[in-house]
Amino acid sequence: MRSVELFAGAGGLGIGSSRAGFRPEAVVEWDRYCCDTIRENQSRDMQPVAHWPLTQGDVRQFDYSTLPDGIDLVSGGPPCQPFSLGGKHRGRDDHRDMFPEAVRAVRELRPRAFLIENVKGLTRATFASYLEYVRLQLTYPELTAKGDEDWTDHLVRLERYHLHGKPDGLHYRLVLRLLNAADFGVPQRRERVFLVGFRSDLEMEWSFPKPTHSRTALADAQFRTGDYWDRHRVARKHRPAAHARIRENEDGLLPWLTVRDAISDLPDPESHPRLAAAVHNHRFQGGARSYPGHTGSPLDEPAKTLKAGDHGVPGGENMLRRPDGSVRYFSVRESARLQTFPDDFVFHGTWTETMRQLGNAVPVRLAETVAGSIRHQLETADG
């Protein structure tokens, strides 16, 4: 199935979509470091990015008329800094807001479906009106703003049309959900907003995939059965005690994956630098320290949300906290594991730059899960 990937970043959403069976006709990203990462992997013939038709440039200048008809999926994560909890919260007034370009792509390409991802901060009360504006624009992408019409006036017109109009022409059935990546087998508590729409003429009913993993199952494996510690060969004297009564895992879900699950087979880059040097992007980065509110990610829980920002990471999310309380920064390779990138995918740039790419990425496994469900629905429609 044909797709178009916008705001590709380092490729997390695109790799997940490609693994789900979508073949991109265009991959657009403006940041040169992200493009260098994709190009480096292409030079290594790394699948599935090896043959991506990558365009480095401003998506606002991209000409969709150059693409073939019959695009099945438009996917992308518009720059999230305007809405990020760690950002400056300018929202619609931020020049980095690229939601209008996502809407333009849907309007001009008329895909059978779209998959748009963004940060949890978009659901804050402060942005409630703008989130509704985004939702209605994606629902009725041809109902564009008039001249110098303010976005709030445009929102009112969209709301009236939605409530009283009889849609004709291009419109979509849209579902919005806040998903936690840990619930889908990603070793990281990472909550993101997903907006998925299907073209209305397809008359499809679709819902988000159900979680496959749970916190309850992890607690059961750690503190009731002990299976987690047995699997990692942790001596009983080193196992923490449960702080409350643990109920049995009766829902049949798998345990949340932890940092230990993700990185335990990698050599420690601090204590074994020579062994670590044989692994791509697995170099020790010094300078980590712990203080109140900056404590890192515990080894035996899913990681905190990896962050990227121009003003530091105040919660210590990009650090590992060992059981003895000591901390160190995650290596790039460990961070890539936490984002479920394949081990043969290499990242271009300094530690700071590559961590920015990873902090902005969609976990590959989560992207594949959602995109796979979309493809299954489209295939069902095809009979």
NORJO-V91154 format. One record per residue. N is the residue number from 0. RES is the residue in one letter. SS is DSSP state (helix for helix, strand for strand, loop for the rest). PHI is phi in whole degrees, -180 to 180 (NA if undefined). PSI is psi as a letter, one per 40 degrees, with the letter a starting at -180 (none if undefined). Layout:
# NORJO-V91154
n:N res:RES ss:SS phi:PHI psi:PSI
n:N res:RES ss:SS phi:PHI psi:PSI
This chain:
# NORJO-V91154
n:0 res:M ss:loop phi:NA psi:i
n:1 res:R ss:strand phi:-89 psi:i
n:2 res:S ss:strand phi:-139 psi:i
n:3 res:V ss:strand phi:-131 psi:h
n:4 res:E ss:strand phi:-109 psi:h
n:5 res:L ss:strand phi:-107 psi:i
n:6 res:F ss:loop phi:51 psi:f
n:7 res:A ss:loop phi:-68 psi:d
n:8 res:G ss:loop phi:57 psi:a
n:9 res:A ss:loop phi:-81 psi:e
n:10 res:G ss:loop phi:111 psi:e
n:11 res:G ss:helix phi:-59 psi:d
n:12 res:L ss:helix phi:-66 psi:d
n:13 res:G ss:helix phi:-67 psi:d
n:14 res:I ss:helix phi:-65 psi:d
n:15 res:G ss:helix phi:-61 psi:d
n:16 res:S ss:helix phi:-66 psi:d
n:17 res:S ss:helix phi:-65 psi:d
n:18 res:R ss:helix phi:-63 psi:d
n:19 res:A ss:loop phi:-78 psi:e
n:20 res:G ss:loop phi:112 psi:e
n:21 res:F ss:loop phi:-94 psi:h
n:22 res:R ss:strand phi:-111 psi:h
n:23 res:P ss:strand phi:-73 psi:h
n:24 res:E ss:strand phi:-88 psi:e
n:25 res:A ss:strand phi:-157 psi:i
n:26 res:V ss:strand phi:-129 psi:h
n:27 res:V ss:strand phi:-118 psi:h
n:28 res:E ss:strand phi:-154 psi:h
n:29 res:W ss:loop phi:-92 psi:d
n:30 res:D ss:loop phi:-73 psi:h
n:31 res:R ss:helix phi:-69 psi:d
n:32 res:Y ss:helix phi:-69 psi:d
n:33 res:C ss:helix phi:-63 psi:d
n:34 res:C ss:helix phi:-65 psi:d
n:35 res:D ss:helix phi:-63 psi:d
n:36 res:T ss:helix phi:-62 psi:d
n:37 res:I ss:helix phi:-62 psi:d
n:38 res:R ss:helix phi:-64 psi:d
n:39 res:E ss:helix phi:-63 psi:d
n:40 res:N ss:helix phi:-71 psi:d
n:41 res:Q ss:helix phi:-65 psi:d
n:42 res:S ss:helix phi:-66 psi:d
n:43 res:R ss:loop phi:-92 psi:e
n:44 res:D ss:loop phi:59 psi:f
n:45 res:M ss:loop phi:-77 psi:h
n:46 res:Q ss:loop phi:-90 psi:i
n:47 res:P ss:loop phi:-96 psi:e
n:48 res:V ss:helix phi:-82 psi:e
n:49 res:A ss:helix phi:-52 psi:d
n:50 res:H ss:helix phi:-115 psi:f
n:51 res:W ss:loop phi:-63 psi:h
n:52 res:P ss:loop phi:-82 psi:g
n:53 res:L ss:strand phi:-81 psi:h
n:54 res:T ss:strand phi:-118 psi:h
n:55 res:Q ss:strand phi:-93 psi:h
n:56 res:G ss:loop phi:170 psi:i
n:57 res:D ss:loop phi:-76 psi:h
n:58 res:V ss:helix phi:-61 psi:d
n:59 res:R ss:helix phi:-67 psi:e
n:60 res:Q ss:helix phi:-102 psi:e
n:61 res:F ss:loop phi:-76 psi:h
n:62 res:D ss:loop phi:-100 psi:h
n:63 res:Y ss:helix phi:-73 psi:e
n:64 res:S ss:helix phi:-69 psi:e
n:65 res:T ss:helix phi:-80 psi:e
n:66 res:L ss:loop phi:-95 psi:i
n:67 res:P ss:loop phi:-70 psi:i
n:68 res:D ss:loop phi:-71 psi:i
n:69 res:G ss:loop phi:84 psi:f
n:70 res:I ss:loop phi:-74 psi:h
n:71 res:D ss:loop phi:-87 psi:d
n:72 res:L ss:strand phi:-144 psi:h
n:73 res:V ss:strand phi:-107 psi:h
n:74 res:S ss:strand phi:-132 psi:i
n:75 res:G ss:strand phi:164 psi:i
n:76 res:G ss:loop phi:-119 psi:g
n:77 res:P ss:loop phi:-53 psi:i
n:78 res:P ss:loop phi:-44 psi:h
n:79 res:C ss:loop phi:-98 psi:e
n:80 res:Q ss:loop phi:-56 psi:d
n:81 res:P ss:loop phi:-61 psi:d
n:82 res:F ss:loop phi:-120 psi:e
n:83 res:S ss:loop phi:-67 psi:i
n:84 res:L ss:loop phi:-65 psi:d
n:85 res:G ss:loop phi:-97 psi:e
n:86 res:G ss:loop phi:-98 psi:a
n:87 res:K ss:loop phi:-102 psi:e
n:88 res:H ss:loop phi:61 psi:f
n:89 res:R ss:loop phi:-83 psi:d
n:90 res:G ss:helix phi:58 psi:b
n:91 res:R ss:helix phi:-60 psi:d
n:92 res:D ss:helix phi:-84 psi:e
n:93 res:D ss:loop phi:-88 psi:h
n:94 res:H ss:loop phi:-65 psi:e
n:95 res:R ss:loop phi:-85 psi:e
n:96 res:D ss:loop phi:-68 psi:h
n:97 res:M ss:loop phi:-111 psi:e
n:98 res:F ss:helix phi:-58 psi:d
n:99 res:P ss:helix phi:-57 psi:d
n:100 res:E ss:helix phi:-75 psi:d
n:101 res:A ss:helix phi:-64 psi:d
n:102 res:V ss:helix phi:-66 psi:d
n:103 res:R ss:helix phi:-61 psi:d
n:104 res:A ss:helix phi:-62 psi:d
n:105 res:V ss:helix phi:-66 psi:d
n:106 res:R ss:helix phi:-64 psi:d
n:107 res:E ss:helix phi:-84 psi:d
n:108 res:L ss:helix phi:-91 psi:d
n:109 res:R ss:loop phi:51 psi:f
n:110 res:P ss:loop phi:-65 psi:i
n:111 res:R ss:loop phi:-69 psi:d
n:112 res:A ss:strand phi:-152 psi:i
n:113 res:F ss:strand phi:-137 psi:i
n:114 res:L ss:strand phi:-136 psi:h
n:115 res:I ss:strand phi:-117 psi:h
n:116 res:E ss:strand phi:-121 psi:i
n:117 res:N ss:strand phi:-158 psi:i
n:118 res:V ss:strand phi:-76 psi:i
n:119 res:K ss:helix phi:-59 psi:d
n:120 res:G ss:helix phi:-58 psi:d
n:121 res:L ss:helix phi:-64 psi:d
n:122 res:T ss:helix phi:-88 psi:e
n:123 res:R ss:loop phi:-62 psi:i
n:124 res:A ss:helix phi:-57 psi:d
n:125 res:T ss:helix phi:-58 psi:d
n:126 res:F ss:helix phi:-106 psi:e
n:127 res:A ss:helix phi:-57 psi:d
n:128 res:S ss:helix phi:-66 psi:d
n:129 res:Y ss:helix phi:-71 psi:d
n:130 res:L ss:helix phi:-61 psi:d
n:131 res:E ss:helix phi:-65 psi:d
n:132 res:Y ss:helix phi:-63 psi:d
n:133 res:V ss:helix phi:-61 psi:d
n:134 res:R ss:helix phi:-61 psi:d
n:135 res:L ss:helix phi:-73 psi:d
n:136 res:Q ss:helix phi:-64 psi:d
n:137 res:L ss:helix phi:-71 psi:d
n:138 res:T ss:helix phi:-72 psi:d
n:139 res:Y ss:loop phi:-125 psi:g
n:140 res:P ss:loop phi:-66 psi:e
n:141 res:E ss:loop phi:-85 psi:e
n:142 res:L ss:loop phi:-88 psi:g
n:143 res:T ss:loop phi:-86 psi:i
n:144 res:A ss:loop phi:-67 psi:i
n:145 res:K ss:loop phi:-98 psi:h
n:146 res:G ss:loop phi:49 psi:b
n:147 res:D ss:loop phi:-95 psi:f
n:148 res:E ss:loop phi:-58 psi:h
n:149 res:D ss:loop phi:-66 psi:i
n:150 res:W ss:helix phi:-62 psi:d
n:151 res:T ss:helix phi:-69 psi:d
n:152 res:D ss:helix phi:-70 psi:d
n:153 res:H ss:helix phi:-63 psi:d
n:154 res:L ss:helix phi:-60 psi:d
n:155 res:V ss:helix phi:-60 psi:d
n:156 res:R ss:helix phi:-66 psi:d
n:157 res:L ss:helix phi:-64 psi:d
n:158 res:E ss:helix phi:-63 psi:d
n:159 res:R ss:helix phi:-64 psi:d
n:160 res:Y ss:helix phi:-64 psi:d
n:161 res:H ss:helix phi:-63 psi:d
n:162 res:L ss:helix phi:-83 psi:d
n:163 res:H ss:helix phi:-122 psi:e
n:164 res:G ss:loop phi:-82 psi:i
n:165 res:K ss:loop phi:-115 psi:g
n:166 res:P ss:loop phi:-54 psi:h
n:167 res:D ss:loop phi:-134 psi:i
n:168 res:G ss:loop phi:82 psi:a
n:169 res:L ss:loop phi:-75 psi:h
n:170 res:H ss:loop phi:-153 psi:i
n:171 res:Y ss:strand phi:-128 psi:i
n:172 res:R ss:strand phi:-92 psi:h
n:173 res:L ss:strand phi:-116 psi:h
n:174 res:V ss:strand phi:-124 psi:h
n:175 res:L ss:strand phi:-120 psi:h
n:176 res:R ss:strand phi:-152 psi:i
n:177 res:L ss:strand phi:-91 psi:h
n:178 res:L ss:strand phi:-111 psi:i
n:179 res:N ss:strand phi:-101 psi:h
n:180 res:A ss:helix phi:-58 psi:d
n:181 res:A ss:helix phi:-61 psi:d
n:182 res:D ss:helix phi:-73 psi:e
n:183 res:F ss:helix phi:-126 psi:f
n:184 res:G ss:loop phi:85 psi:e
n:185 res:V ss:loop phi:-99 psi:h
n:186 res:P ss:loop phi:-79 psi:f
n:187 res:Q ss:strand phi:-161 psi:h
n:188 res:R ss:loop phi:-84 psi:g
n:189 res:R ss:loop phi:-133 psi:h
n:190 res:E ss:strand phi:-97 psi:h
n:191 res:R ss:strand phi:-139 psi:i
n:192 res:V ss:strand phi:-88 psi:h
n:193 res:F ss:strand phi:-120 psi:h
n:194 res:L ss:strand phi:-115 psi:h
n:195 res:V ss:strand phi:-121 psi:h
n:196 res:G ss:strand phi:-132 psi:i
n:197 res:F ss:strand phi:-120 psi:h
n:198 res:R ss:strand phi:-58 psi:h
n:199 res:S ss:helix phi:-64 psi:d
n:200 res:D ss:helix phi:-68 psi:e
n:201 res:L ss:helix phi:-79 psi:e
n:202 res:E ss:loop phi:51 psi:f
n:203 res:M ss:loop phi:-101 psi:i
n:204 res:E ss:loop phi:-114 psi:h
n:205 res:W ss:loop phi:-143 psi:i
n:206 res:S ss:loop phi:-138 psi:i
n:207 res:F ss:loop phi:-65 psi:i
n:208 res:P ss:loop phi:-58 psi:i
n:209 res:K ss:loop phi:-79 psi:i
n:210 res:P ss:loop phi:-58 psi:i
n:211 res:T ss:loop phi:-110 psi:e
n:212 res:H ss:strand phi:-132 psi:i
n:213 res:S ss:strand phi:-150 psi:i
n:214 res:R ss:helix phi:-64 psi:d
n:215 res:T ss:helix phi:-59 psi:d
n:216 res:A ss:helix phi:-66 psi:d
n:217 res:L ss:helix phi:-65 psi:d
n:218 res:A ss:helix phi:-60 psi:d
n:219 res:D ss:helix phi:-61 psi:d
n:220 res:A ss:helix phi:-71 psi:d
n:221 res:Q ss:helix phi:-87 psi:d
n:222 res:F ss:helix phi:-116 psi:e
n:223 res:R ss:helix phi:-111 psi:d
n:224 res:T ss:loop phi:-90 psi:d
n:225 res:G ss:loop phi:78 psi:e
n:226 res:D ss:helix phi:-58 psi:d
n:227 res:Y ss:helix phi:-60 psi:d
n:228 res:W ss:helix phi:-70 psi:d
n:229 res:D ss:helix phi:-61 psi:d
n:230 res:R ss:helix phi:-63 psi:d
n:231 res:H ss:loop phi:-95 psi:e
n:232 res:R ss:loop phi:55 psi:f
n:233 res:V ss:loop phi:-94 psi:h
n:234 res:A ss:loop phi:-60 psi:i
n:235 res:R ss:helix phi:-58 psi:d
n:236 res:K ss:helix phi:-68 psi:e
n:237 res:H ss:helix phi:-102 psi:e
n:238 res:R ss:loop phi:-88 psi:h
n:239 res:P ss:loop phi:-70 psi:i
n:240 res:A ss:loop phi:-88 psi:i
n:241 res:A ss:loop phi:-70 psi:i
n:242 res:H ss:loop phi:-92 psi:e
n:243 res:A ss:loop phi:-153 psi:i
n:244 res:R ss:loop phi:-68 psi:h
n:245 res:I ss:loop phi:-100 psi:h
n:246 res:R ss:loop phi:-87 psi:i
n:247 res:E ss:loop phi:-66 psi:i
n:248 res:N ss:loop phi:-75 psi:g
n:249 res:E ss:loop phi:-102 psi:e
n:250 res:D ss:loop phi:-89 psi:e
n:251 res:G ss:loop phi:78 psi:e
n:252 res:L ss:loop phi:-79 psi:i
n:253 res:L ss:strand phi:-80 psi:i
n:254 res:P ss:strand phi:-67 psi:i
n:255 res:W ss:loop phi:-49 psi:i
n:256 res:L ss:loop phi:-85 psi:i
n:257 res:T ss:loop phi:-109 psi:i
n:258 res:V ss:helix phi:-59 psi:d
n:259 res:R ss:helix phi:-61 psi:d
n:260 res:D ss:helix phi:-57 psi:d
n:261 res:A ss:helix phi:-79 psi:d
n:262 res:I ss:helix phi:-124 psi:e
n:263 res:S ss:loop phi:-64 psi:d
n:264 res:D ss:loop phi:-89 psi:e
n:265 res:L ss:loop phi:-92 psi:i
n:266 res:P ss:loop phi:-66 psi:i
n:267 res:D ss:loop phi:-67 psi:h
n:268 res:P ss:loop phi:-69 psi:e
n:269 res:E ss:loop phi:-84 psi:d
n:270 res:S ss:loop phi:-91 psi:e
n:271 res:H ss:loop phi:-132 psi:g
n:272 res:P ss:helix phi:-62 psi:d
n:273 res:R ss:helix phi:-69 psi:d
n:274 res:L ss:helix phi:-66 psi:d
n:275 res:A ss:helix phi:-65 psi:d
n:276 res:A ss:loop phi:-64 psi:d
n:277 res:A ss:loop phi:-80 psi:e
n:278 res:V ss:loop phi:-106 psi:h
n:279 res:H ss:loop phi:-56 psi:h
n:280 res:N ss:loop phi:58 psi:f
n:281 res:H ss:loop phi:-121 psi:g
n:282 res:R ss:loop phi:-116 psi:i
n:283 res:F ss:loop phi:-68 psi:h
n:284 res:Q ss:loop phi:-117 psi:h
n:285 res:G ss:loop phi:-79 psi:i
n:286 res:G ss:loop phi:101 psi:e
n:287 res:A ss:loop phi:-72 psi:i
n:288 res:R ss:loop phi:-150 psi:i
n:289 res:S ss:loop phi:-111 psi:i
n:290 res:Y ss:strand phi:-155 psi:i
n:291 res:P ss:loop phi:-51 psi:h
n:292 res:G ss:loop phi:83 psi:e
n:293 res:H ss:strand phi:-140 psi:g
n:294 res:T ss:loop phi:-114 psi:e
n:295 res:G ss:loop phi:81 psi:a
n:296 res:S ss:strand phi:-100 psi:h
n:297 res:P ss:strand phi:-61 psi:i
n:298 res:L ss:loop phi:-62 psi:d
n:299 res:D ss:loop phi:-108 psi:f
n:300 res:E ss:loop phi:-136 psi:i
n:301 res:P ss:loop phi:-58 psi:i
n:302 res:A ss:strand phi:-63 psi:i
n:303 res:K ss:loop phi:-65 psi:i
n:304 res:T ss:loop phi:-63 psi:h
n:305 res:L ss:loop phi:-61 psi:i
n:306 res:K ss:loop phi:-120 psi:i
n:307 res:A ss:loop phi:-137 psi:h
n:308 res:G ss:loop phi:-169 psi:i
n:309 res:D ss:loop phi:-94 psi:e
n:310 res:H ss:loop phi:-135 psi:f
n:311 res:G ss:loop phi:88 psi:i
n:312 res:V ss:loop phi:-122 psi:g
n:313 res:P ss:loop phi:-66 psi:d
n:314 res:G ss:loop phi:-94 psi:e
n:315 res:G ss:loop phi:70 psi:f
n:316 res:E ss:loop phi:-63 psi:d
n:317 res:N ss:loop phi:-94 psi:e
n:318 res:M ss:strand phi:-116 psi:i
n:319 res:L ss:strand phi:-94 psi:h
n:320 res:R ss:strand phi:-111 psi:h
n:321 res:R ss:loop phi:-77 psi:i
n:322 res:P ss:loop phi:-58 psi:d
n:323 res:D ss:loop phi:-84 psi:e
n:324 res:G ss:loop phi:93 psi:e
n:325 res:S ss:loop phi:-73 psi:i
n:326 res:V ss:strand phi:-132 psi:i
n:327 res:R ss:strand phi:-155 psi:i
n:328 res:Y ss:strand phi:-71 psi:i
n:329 res:F ss:loop phi:-65 psi:i
n:330 res:S ss:loop phi:-73 psi:i
n:331 res:V ss:helix phi:-61 psi:d
n:332 res:R ss:helix phi:-65 psi:d
n:333 res:E ss:helix phi:-63 psi:d
n:334 res:S ss:helix phi:-65 psi:d
n:335 res:A ss:helix phi:-64 psi:d
n:336 res:R ss:helix phi:-62 psi:d
n:337 res:L ss:helix phi:-67 psi:d
n:338 res:Q ss:loop phi:-99 psi:e
n:339 res:T ss:loop phi:60 psi:f
n:340 res:F ss:loop phi:-73 psi:i
n:341 res:P ss:loop phi:-66 psi:i
n:342 res:D ss:loop phi:-66 psi:d
n:343 res:D ss:loop phi:-89 psi:e
n:344 res:F ss:loop phi:-91 psi:h
n:345 res:V ss:loop phi:-104 psi:i
n:346 res:F ss:loop phi:-113 psi:h
n:347 res:H ss:loop phi:-99 psi:h
n:348 res:G ss:loop phi:120 psi:a
n:349 res:T ss:loop phi:-71 psi:i
n:350 res:W ss:helix phi:-58 psi:d
n:351 res:T ss:helix phi:-61 psi:d
n:352 res:E ss:helix phi:-69 psi:d
n:353 res:T ss:helix phi:-70 psi:d
n:354 res:M ss:helix phi:-67 psi:d
n:355 res:R ss:helix phi:-65 psi:d
n:356 res:Q ss:helix phi:-61 psi:d
n:357 res:L ss:helix phi:-70 psi:d
n:358 res:G ss:helix phi:-66 psi:d
n:359 res:N ss:loop phi:-94 psi:e
n:360 res:A ss:loop phi:-83 psi:i
n:361 res:V ss:loop phi:-89 psi:h
n:362 res:P ss:loop phi:-57 psi:h
n:363 res:V ss:helix phi:-57 psi:d
n:364 res:R ss:helix phi:-64 psi:d
n:365 res:L ss:helix phi:-66 psi:d
n:366 res:A ss:helix phi:-60 psi:d
n:367 res:E ss:helix phi:-64 psi:d
n:368 res:T ss:helix phi:-64 psi:d
n:369 res:V ss:helix phi:-70 psi:d
n:370 res:A ss:helix phi:-64 psi:d
n:371 res:G ss:helix phi:-65 psi:d
n:372 res:S ss:helix phi:-67 psi:d
n:373 res:I ss:helix phi:-64 psi:d
n:374 res:R ss:helix phi:-62 psi:d
n:375 res:H ss:helix phi:-58 psi:d
n:376 res:Q ss:helix phi:-66 psi:d
n:377 res:L ss:helix phi:-66 psi:d
n:378 res:E ss:helix phi:-65 psi:d
n:379 res:T ss:helix phi:-63 psi:d
n:380 res:A ss:helix phi:-66 psi:d
n:381 res:D ss:helix phi:-75 psi:e
n:382 res:G ss:loop phi:79 psi:none
